[in-house]
Amino acid sequence: MINMDMVGRLNTENHIYVNGAGSFPDGVRFMKNLGESLNLTPIVHAGSVGGSDHVSFYQKKIAVLGIHTGAHPQYHKPEDTIDLINISGEKIICYYIYKAIMALATTNYTMTFIEQD
């Protein structure tokens, strides 16, 4: 399960935060390596699943990724307007996610669940 929550604010360091990568085999390396070709700096957490919509899937023993571009001062406020979205950055994030899906879907990779402590 891939949860893309708050992916519109890619920063100047090109940080993309990935939670739950330890919930499937070799997930941390896989997600870090995908970022290199796109000039992204993935901050990948193996054990931290995070606290968004994907957690309920994790609790049902389904491998998850929670992907976001970080917190910002306008979070859940009326000031969080469309002009603050980094459109070109969001396109890169979407391609990163697309590459992850296609890499897994076009190989013989077996997705298995790994519970995190």
Phi, psi and omega in degrees: 000128178246121178253116178256098185235119181065061181253014186261011184232050178304127184271178184292340177272000180059039178281132169234130184259131184232115176258151175087006183295343176276359182276003174214155187301130175062022185297322182295308179299316181303309183290324177295314182297324179298328183288332185301315184291344180255008182061032175264156175244087180291130173256098191256128179249124180280307188275337182274117178274334180095199185218041182243199187298339182284346183299322180296329176290316178302318180296339176265014177065044174246131178300141185225158166226130172248112187246131178207169180251013174107162179285161177209159185296339183269004183307123179059034179233155178300338180287354179280084186254162187299331181294346179272353180284134176271090186299314180294324176293320179295325177298319178295317178299315179299321179291324176301314179292318177301315179299321178297312180299313183293323179296321180282323184284338185252017177232181177266022179301132178257115180280115176235153183273136174236118179287139180258147179279000000 
